[in-house]
Amino acid sequence: MLNKQLKKIKSGEVDYILIIIIIVILIFGLVSLSTASVVVAYNNFGDAYYYFKHQLFGLSLGLIAFVFFSKTNYHVWKKYGFGFLIFSIILLLLVFIPGLSASYGKARSWIVVFGFSLQPSEFVKLSFLLFLSSWLETRKKDLHDIYEGFGPFIIMLGIVSLLMILQPDIGTLAIISITSLIVYFVGGGDIKHIVLIILIGILIVFSMILYKPYLKNRFVCMINPAYSTNDICYQTNQSLIAVGSGGFLGRGLGQSRQKFMYLPEVSGDSIFAIIAEESGMLVSTILIFLYFAIFYRGIKIAKTAPDDFGRILAIGIVVWLMIQVIINIGGIINILPMTGVTLPLISYGGSSILVTLSALGVLVNISKYSKR
């Protein structure tokens, strides 16, 4: 059946504008990481370009994955839908296996395999989305039914959410949950069901804030960053100092002061603060514009996709990307709580860049079959 559908769908040219935007962000990201991480890299490893070299390796794998997914007909992934769900659950369970899991801060979200550190939740962003896109297409007529549509959806999302809460990885949980709700709606879900899930989600978040002091502190710092400038709200304040001192044109490339062991996680979730400090509001705004350009191209691809699977999947990919950008930058400029979420295609992290480029490769492949 699938082979017959593939023969009917004609391929065309890929969205080259989308590819160019991705390449520009990747190059900008390498330059930003090389200057943001030199001090902490030298301090921790005695090599100023330690993070840059490792990022190049992760980027190389990511580009291979990007080419592979961009050349593989996206319809192929539809027949592995249920397998992607099982794969997602297994990945999230791996972090609880002693000897395999690795902790970073308060989160137990990593595993170590053959000396390489991997973050399973990053891979779940794509695998769970692939499952949902396939499942929603097949259940389109049944989504309004509580037993055939809404019930199974909330159970599957609930299992993934619970495993992420136990780690805990609240930032990635927010990305996956919001993306899942949006693709559920796009796939034909009832708005009343979505409102119910949002209310349940708010109740869960409120409960976690009450029982998890570090989560409560993040909201306190967002509301009042002066609450504890040298302790609880330290990263928030140092981020605001970096962004504010950059002004319109920035201090100049390589001239950041906050990267000299003042601002934590300069190579990870705080890298946008260093970009704003060195390059200023002008370049930072252009970077945000480039992310929105990916979102715009993705929505155009979704609108012209030849089937519901491609439409839902394309929307899911660009929504996930934009939610992650908003959560990261929102935390840096203190309009959202700090979550530890990385800036896509720029922050240091092999798992993140590998998965993000894989997803964008799928998006490029969908554009190849779009009816433009």
Secondary structure, 3 states (H helix, E strand, C coil): CHHHHHHHCCCCCCCHHHHHHHHHHHHHHHHHHHHHCHHHHHHHHCCCCHHHHHHHHHHHHHHHHHHHHHHCCHHHHHHHHHHHHHHHHHHHHHCCCCCCEEEECCEEEEEEECCEEECHHHHHHHHHHHHHHHHHHHCHHHCCCHHHHHHHHHHHHHHHHHHHHHCCCHHHHHHHHHHHHHHHHHCCCCHHHHHHHHHHHHHHHHHHHHHCHHHHHHHHHHHCCCCCCCCCCHHHHHHHHHHHHHCCCCCCCCCCCCCCCCCCCCCCCCHHHHHHHHHHHHHHHHHHHHHHHHHHHHHHHHHCCCCHHHHHHHHHHHHHHHHHHHHHHHHHCCCCCCCCCCCCCCCCCHHHHHHHHHHHHHHHHHHHHCCC
